[in-house]
Amino acid sequence: MRPRGALSLALSAIVTLALSAGGATDFVFPLQANSVRFAVIGDMGTGTRLQIDVARQMVKSRAVFPFEFVITVGDNILTGAKPSDFVKDFERPYKPLLDAGVPFYATLGNHDTPNERFYEPFHMNGASYYTLKKGNVYYFALDSNDMDPKQTAWLEAELRKAGDGDWKIAYFHHPLYSSAGFHGSGIGLRKVLEPLFIRYGVDVVFAGHDHVYERTGPQHGIYYFTEGASGSLRPGDLAPSSITAAGFDADCSFIMIEIAGDDLYFQATSRTGVAVDSGVIHRSIRPAPERVAISPPSIAPRFHP
């Protein structure tokens, strides 16, 4: 058994991602046995060419990095609430993934209708917030549109129940930390959620809302990702700040994740297959607030005008 804190790929099946003819990348996912592999998308439900291109790139990526499921951080269906809108904004773009049996686990954005929680392919089972367990990872899917006392009491109970032995990942629509100009950080929501995240050892948080990609440096030991550019984009909206570790606002994107033991490998990929950010988050101490450290990314943090 390797010491806690040591990183070893010796027993891993190494895969080098080559996601498109014009945009190959040398980032390595270990593809360890029993690892948890998933993708993250947000603000995608436009039915436009941008969304379709991202979806196609996800299919290409999955051929070499076989992620098992997708989580969405909201604004899933943006053109309306008719059955044809669900076809145009979700079923048609992601048909190859759906046909391959890849499940999507959704959260609601501010442009989603509450009835989406009953849409079977979103796996919400009629609830606007819920938990999910995959391998050594607990997921807390929240409804940031209405963070009322009932939901926060539920969240605290679920976080306490999860204990400290597994990864804890929260995902929802409105970012607690964002350097984008259009919306920015949700300060009020942060005051409600961040104390719970710190107290109960949440490791990573995914959100959307701002139509850019951003990864923060550790905030009280927690890493925050914004992925609101999987079908809509605000070019040039990201203004790197003191919290920003990496960001991309020149094209649409999605994130791929592998969690293997105490290590979380990530890569943000553009719709043309270019890796725009990647690295490894190592979970070293739990549940102390400053509990994770990140290795240098294999691609230097960058910002695109």
Secondary structure, DSSP 8 states (H G I E B T S, - for coil): ---TT----TTS--EE----TT-----EE---TT-EEEEEE-S-TT-SHHHHHHHHHHHHHHHHS---EEEE-S----S-SSHHHHIIIIITTTHHHHHTT--EE----TTS-GGGGG-GGG--TT-SSEEEEETTEEEEE--TT---HHHHHHHHHHHHHH-SSSEEEEE-SS-SS--BSSS---HHHHHHHHHHHHHTT--EEEE-SSSSEEEE--BTTBEEEEE--SS---TT-B---TTEEEEE-SS-EEEEEEEETTEEEEEEEETTS-EEEEEEEEE-S-SSSS-EEE---SB------
